[in-house]
Amino acid sequence: MNPRSNLGKTPDPEADMNPSIRLLHLEDDPRDAELIRLRLQAAGLSCDILWVSGKEAFEIRLGAGSV
C-alpha cells in the first residue's frame, strides 16, 4: 500500500475499529442460528452472516467463495 494514498484524507477510526466479519454459519436449528446472530450483535460485532442448514449447502457456498 502506498503511504501517500491516504494523504489529505480524514481517517475514520470507527471503520478501523469495527470491521465487518463475513461468516458462513452451518446450523440445523434456525433458533440456534438466531441466538448466535443476537449474541454476536450484543457483543458489538458487525457481521454479515450467511446461514445454511446442511452440509451440501455449506460446501456449495464455501466452494463458491461467497464468504
JOJO-V662262 format. One record per pair of residues at least 24 apart in sequence whose ideal C-beta (glycine too) atoms are under 6 Angstrom apart, sorted by sequence separation. I is the first residue (numbers start at 1). J is the second residue. D is the distance in whole Angstrom. If there is no record, write none. Layout:
((I/J/D) (I/J/D))
This chain:
((23/47/5) (25/49/5) (28/53/5) (20/46/5) (21/47/5) (22/48/5) (23/49/5) (24/50/5) (25/51/5) (26/52/6) (18/46/5) (20/48/6) (26/58/5) (24/61/6) (24/67/4) (22/67/5))
